[in-house]
Amino acid sequence: MAVLKVIEVLSNSEKSWEDATKKAVKEASKTVKNIKSVYVQDQSAVVKDDDVVEFRVNLKLTFEVK
């Protein structure tokens, strides 16, 4: 039986929500091992001068505890 843990992670990107998600997983993987899945809970964006300048994600990251 595997034991899994879920943590909440926030990330941002100037490119896209997808890029913000990838950045979150890449950064988290530096200290969290055995990442199994990611669930994007919320998405938002920052608008400046009628243009989207930043994409933000709030996600739940699941990893196996050994």
N, C-alpha and C positions, 0 to 999 in steps of 0.2 A: 504494500500500500504506500502510495506517495503522499507526502505532506506538502501542501502548497500554501504560499503566503501571498497576500495581495497588498500592494502599496499604491498610494496615489502620487502621481507625478504631473508637474506642470511644465510646459515647454512652449517656445515661440519660434517663429520663422518669418523672414521677410518674403519667402517664396510661396508657401502653401501650408495647408493643414497637414497634408501628407508628409511634407518635409519636417514640420514640427514634430510629428509623431516619430519619424525615423531618428531625428536628433535626440529625442527623449530616450528611446531604446538604446541608442549608441552610447549616450552619456551614462545611463543607468547601468549598462553592462560593464562599465569600468569597475564597479564595486559590487554589483548584484550578479550572481552567477545562476545558471540554469533557468533563464527566462523562457517561459513557455508560451505566453500570449499577452496581448495588449487589447484593452477595451477603451475606445474613445468615449468618454462620458459627456464632455461638453466641448463645443467649439465656439470661438468668438474671434472678432477681428477689430483692429484699431483703424479708424478712418481719420485721415488728415487731409484737409484741402480737397475734399470730395474723392479721395483715392484711398484704397486699402493699403496700409503701410506695414501692417504686422498681423500675422495669423497666430492664434493661441489655441492650445489644446489642454484639456484636463483629462488625464487618462488613468486607468487602473492597470497596473502591470502585475502579472502573475508569474511567480517563479517557484521552483521546487526547492524545498529545504532538505538538505542532506544530513 
